[in-house]
Amino acid sequence: MSNISSDYKERVKEIFRKSKIVLTQNEIDSIDYAEFGLDNIEEEGLNLILYVNNDRYCAKEMALLPNQTCPEHMHPDLEDREGKQETFRCRWGEVYLYEEADETLDLEKISVSLPQKNKEYYTASKEIHLKAGEQYTLAPNTKHWFKAGKDGAVVSEFSSPSFDAFDVFTNPNVKRDVRDR
């Protein structure tokens, strides 16, 4: 994992502060700055606070800097457990969520630009535009990616149990350094 600058971390904390979600100092100190092994965190990354993840459910806050993208991935079935179902609720800013669909991704028809370094690894094409207070639920085993709007975004995730280490990314270069949770 590359060294994440203190400036980057401060900008992430500022996005969380702008959301006006009350967070403890312990939660702020526990932010997971996921850079996915791509050495491109400004463009492709995700910043998470994990509230709870047990055998029944999971809850997280996710912050994205302006125009930051979480790489395309899916949550597969694991042994006797169905893949993760998740509801994204935009708390602050706006986020563009893309899920797989029958159509091919057409760059002329989507509202955002793809990360230039890895644009070939984005294929999910159905656009869901979430503003603060809006939410959307993704079915298990659904390939998806999401990108913050021009001001950034804070998104709450409510889901079935999360097993981030088993997420399947479209980009074979992604390496998810997952903390022991």
Summary of the structure (lengths in Angstrom):
residues: 181
radius of gyration: 15.2
end to end distance: 17.8
largest distance: 44.2
contacts: 566
relative contact order: 0.25
helix: 15%
strand: 38%
